[in-house]
Amino acid sequence: PPGPPARGSLSLHRAYLRSPLGLLRLGQLALGAAFWVTVAAHKYEGAAHFALFAAVLVWLLTLALFGLSLLGRWELVPWLGSRWLITNLVHDLALGVGLYAAATGIMGHKAKQRSFCNLPGYSQHCLYSAYLSASICGGITACLYLFSGLYCLSRRCQDQRDII
């Protein structure tokens, strides 16, 4: 009979990719990238620097969580690997929801400040639509993080230790 796969071999954890958490992660990565690309592609100043920093930080951490989960290699992360469900829960609720809610509020406030330039006949360059688009993407992304955090919380309350 064939032996167990070699310890060094990498394979995709397809069950994770088809799980609710895997699908939510894909949405978080897509909308999070849309948020920070929209902000970074336009002129920004002031508090938008924090919004961009928060979005990129959470996006990179989500990418790391997604990659480790997809490859099934979370046990390689010292101390956190044995608590992977709790790590995902804290990441989603504290960082994801918290920072994206703050970034969404900042971009929504900036859009409101620029709402005057949305009038017909205004001929100057206007950042209203970019700020509004970023705040919409950020709000939806924060909701996705809330859903994935609640998913992890429900698994934790059911005394399950794994993310799927």
Order of alpha helices (4+ residues) and beta strands (2+ residues): alpha-alpha-alpha-alpha-alpha-alpha
